[in-house]
Amino acid sequence: EARQSEFNQLAKTIATYSKGSAVIVAGDTNLKLEVEQDRQIFQAFLTQTGLIDTCHALDCATESIDRILYRSSTALTLTPSAWRIATEFVDQDGQSLSDHPAIAVDFQWNLQ
């Protein structure tokens, strides 16, 4: 219930402050899409916001709880061109800065 509430709140915030705008949303969702309830929450969020998951758009080989989502607008087209595990997010000893690998996405963009 708490996770559903958080995604509803984020969807409302995007609708309020980014209506009609191109958007990139990135973060640790803590959603595991192999879990039916998590998959439903995520799909409802994508439907509410019009966002697209870059991992699915690019057929990435690795699922992650980190997600980078996007949508274009009538003024700006966003196109993800590459999805990867971001190995550069480490401390001075080479240890990861998180409890799981970070991800990165390259975007191309065009003004309409």
BELKAUR-V957666 format. One record per helix or strand of 2 or more residues. SS is the DSSP state (H for helix, E for strand). FROM is the first residue (numbers start at 1). TO is the last residue. Records with the same first field share a line. If there is no record, write none. Layout:
BEGIN
SS=FROM-TO ; FROM-TO
END
This chain:
BEGIN
H=2-17 ; 36-49 ; 54-57
E=23-28 ; 52-53 ; 66-71 ; 76-85 ; 103-111
END
